[in-house]
Amino acid sequence: MEALFALNSRGDTRRLGRALAESVTPGDLVILEGDLGAGKTFLVRSLARALGVPSEVRITSPTFELVHELPARIPLVHVDLYRLESEAAVEALGLGEHIGGRSVVVVEWGKRFFPALGGEGIVVALSLGPSSENSSVRRCEITGYGPRGTALTDRISRLFPKRDRSFVPR
């Protein structure tokens, strides 16, 4: 299943983060893709706050630490695989104990390792929208893989307000 959204502002991205927070269940895998500056970490921050990560907890991309575990009503594991080169390096992180477990795992730059991460969940691809004049416009494509990913994509699509949903041409 696939869903396409226009994110016309940072507020839209926050609303998408809230829809994600209302949709995820323990054990879900969310892969984030997109160029540098596409809004991946901002979306994670929005998701984390909506899950109840306290405001005093700083939410940044774990580029050098690779994994941040964040306390929330559903624990959130935030991962950045940008610098990793092999599936063996990914497996060494021990994410398998979280995926399908009690946490939600959100992985930036993880699509190339999707099979090593279990191959079931959603891929959220963020890109700049058609208007280069407004850098806050983003195109968001969510693709669900496997029964769990398809169900998650469906829940997000139902929760994200219709006024914010629109098809953005490729």
Secondary structure, DSSP 8 states (H G I E B T S, - for coil): -EEEEEE-SHHHHHHHHHHHHHH--TT-EEEEE--TTSSHHHHHHHHHHHHT--TTS-----TTT-EEEE-SSS-EEEEE-TT---HHHHHHTTGGGTTTTTSEEEEET-GGGTGGGTS-EEEEEEEE-S-TT-TT-EEEEEEEEHHHHHHHHHHHHHHS-GGG------
